[in-house]
Amino acid sequence: MAIHVGRARADGAQYVLVGEREHGTIAKDEVHKLRERMTVDAVKSIDAMSQDVITQKITELQFKAKRERDIESKGKEFKAAVRQSHEGEHQLR
């Protein structure tokens, strides 16, 4: 059993987390805190950018995501074509 003290959402508030180490409760809380800090840093970084830069970065990310989806889709089509071309074929080993 372990007790972990952290910060709650309200300003100045705190919480106490009681959990068993074996279940990873405290580790999950630490990951949550890390993600929260990363989110705060990301928001600060975005706030410092101009609207033009934000728009450009969003456009770049959208194009990259589309390319990745297209590549994944082509890979699935290729695998399906290979499976279909080998239907009914059996190899003895």
N, C-alpha and C positions, 0 to 999 in steps of 0.2 A: 504494500500500500504506500502511495506517495501523495504528498500534498504539494500543490503548485499554485503560487500566487501570481496573478497577472492583472492586466488592465481590462476593465469592462468598457463598453461603448460610451457611456456618459462621461463628460469631463470630470476627471478626478476620481471616478469610481474604480473599484477593484473587485475582483472575484477570487474565489478559492476553488481550485479544481482538485477533487479527491478521486483518485483512480488507481488501478493496479498497473504496475509497470508492464506486466506480461501482456496486457491487452492493448498497449500502445496509446493509451489515452493522452498521456503527457506528450508523447512524440507528435501526435496529431495536433495538439494544441500549439506546439512549437512551430509546426509547419504552417498552421493557420496564422500565427503571428508573423512569420516570414512573408507569407503571401500578402498580409495586410501592409507590411512595410514596403513591399515591392509595388503594390497598388498605389500607395501614397506617393512613392517616388515617380511612378509612371504618370500620375495625374499632374504632379508638379512639372515634369518634363514637357507634357503636352500643353499645359498652361503657358509655358515660356515660348511656345512656337507661335508663329504668325498663322493666320487662317489659310494663307496660300500654301505654306509648308504642310500643314495638317491635311489639306485637300490632296496635295501631291502624294503624301505618304499613304493615305487611304487608297488612292487610285492604284499606286504601285502594289499594295498588299492585295487588292481585289484582283488585279491582273495575275499576280503570282498564284493566288488561290485557284483561279480559273485554270491556269496552266496545269497545276497539280491535279485538279479534278479531271481535266482532259486526258492527261497522261495515265491516270488510274483507270479511266474508262477505256482507253485504248488497250491497256494491259488486260483488262477483263474480257474485252472483245477478242483479243488474240488467244487467250487461254480457252475461251469457249470454242473458237474456230479449231484449235488444235485438238481439243476433246472430241469435237464433232468429226473431224477428219480421221480420228482413230477409233470411232465407234465400230464395234463388231470385230475389231482386230484383237487377236489374242497371241501372246507370245509364250512359248514353252521355255522354261529355264532349267 
